[in-house]
Amino acid sequence: LPSMHVVLAALAAWSLKDAPGRRWAFAWAAAVCLSTLTTKQPPIVDVPAGLAVVWLALKLSELRFSRAPYPLEVAPG
């Protein structure tokens, strides 16, 4: 608990949210979640727990970067 397949797939898809092929990334993450449920190897609660870990990680990173002493800038190109 939680399913790390779900956590890693969802975090990878979220990291590509601004990329051109973002729909495929989220579709892949959804397929990983679905396949985790259909193989019935982990308990069903592992998928929601994995998504809760993703939510918590995103909120903590949002909090961390909102309190940064200087804004993060991405260099062009």
One Martini backbone bead per residue (centre of mass of N, CA, C, O) as a GRO file, in nm:
protein
   77
    1LEU     BB    1   0.094   0.035   0.026
    2PRO     BB    2   0.088   0.175  -0.230
    3SER     BB    3   0.075   0.192  -0.565
    4MET     BB    4   0.356   0.256  -0.753
    5HIS     BB    5   0.245   0.248  -1.035
    6VAL     BB    6   0.046   0.479  -0.996
    7VAL     BB    7   0.232   0.698  -0.892
    8LEU     BB    8   0.436   0.707  -1.129
    9ALA     BB    9   0.235   0.750  -1.360
   10ALA     BB   10   0.102   1.012  -1.253
   11LEU     BB   11   0.362   1.182  -1.222
   12ALA     BB   12   0.450   1.160  -1.515
   13ALA     BB   13   0.198   1.289  -1.637
   14TRP     BB   14   0.218   1.557  -1.480
   15SER     BB   15   0.503   1.638  -1.595
   16LEU     BB   16   0.347   1.639  -1.901
   17LYS     BB   17   0.113   1.865  -1.907
   18ASP     BB   18   0.284   2.066  -2.127
   19ALA     BB   19   0.299   1.867  -2.341
   20PRO     BB   20   0.201   1.767  -2.651
   21GLY     BB   21   0.143   1.444  -2.538
   22ARG     BB   22  -0.053   1.447  -2.277
   23ARG     BB   23  -0.282   1.249  -2.341
   24TRP     BB   24  -0.103   0.995  -2.344
   25ALA     BB   25  -0.005   1.012  -2.054
   26PHE     BB   26  -0.291   0.991  -1.921
   27ALA     BB   27  -0.371   0.727  -2.060
   28TRP     BB   28  -0.143   0.559  -1.941
   29ALA     BB   29  -0.216   0.604  -1.643
   30ALA     BB   30  -0.499   0.483  -1.666
   31ALA     BB   31  -0.404   0.203  -1.761
   32VAL     BB   32  -0.244   0.137  -1.508
   33CYS     BB   33  -0.481   0.153  -1.312
   34LEU     BB   34  -0.658  -0.060  -1.452
   35SER     BB   35  -0.451  -0.295  -1.447
   36THR     BB   36  -0.426  -0.303  -1.140
   37LEU     BB   37  -0.725  -0.387  -1.097
   38THR     BB   38  -0.749  -0.643  -1.302
   39THR     BB   39  -0.523  -0.835  -1.171
   40LYS     BB   40  -0.569  -0.865  -0.851
   41GLN     BB   41  -0.308  -0.839  -0.672
   42PRO     BB   42  -0.391  -0.596  -0.545
   43PRO     BB   43  -0.563  -0.419  -0.362
   44ILE     BB   44  -0.804  -0.182  -0.431
   45VAL     BB   45  -0.682   0.043  -0.231
   46ASP     BB   46  -0.411   0.112  -0.383
   47VAL     BB   47  -0.510   0.321  -0.590
   48PRO     BB   48  -0.624   0.547  -0.406
   49ALA     BB   49  -0.362   0.568  -0.241
   50GLY     BB   50  -0.182   0.654  -0.478
   51LEU     BB   51  -0.346   0.913  -0.546
   52ALA     BB   52  -0.300   1.041  -0.267
   53VAL     BB   53   0.006   1.064  -0.294
   54VAL     BB   54   0.003   1.248  -0.537
   55TRP     BB   55  -0.153   1.479  -0.414
   56LEU     BB   56   0.046   1.531  -0.182
   57ALA     BB   57   0.295   1.588  -0.357
   58LEU     BB   58   0.174   1.832  -0.509
   59LYS     BB   59   0.109   2.007  -0.260
   60LEU     BB   60   0.398   2.018  -0.142
   61SER     BB   61   0.533   2.142  -0.394
   62GLU     BB   62   0.356   2.394  -0.402
   63LEU     BB   63   0.437   2.497  -0.124
   64ARG     BB   64   0.742   2.513  -0.169
   65PHE     BB   65   0.734   2.706  -0.429
   66SER     BB   66   0.566   2.941  -0.292
   67ARG     BB   67   0.822   2.981  -0.067
   68ALA     BB   68   1.024   3.087  -0.240
   69PRO     BB   69   1.262   3.342  -0.256
   70TYR     BB   70   1.243   3.273  -0.566
   71PRO     BB   71   1.155   3.249  -0.875
   72LEU     BB   72   1.099   3.016  -1.107
   73GLU     BB   73   1.295   2.972  -1.404
   74VAL     BB   74   1.284   2.911  -1.747
   75ALA     BB   75   1.487   2.851  -1.987
   76PRO     BB   76   1.524   2.902  -2.300
   77GLY     BB   77   1.556   2.624  -2.540
   0.00000   0.00000   0.00000
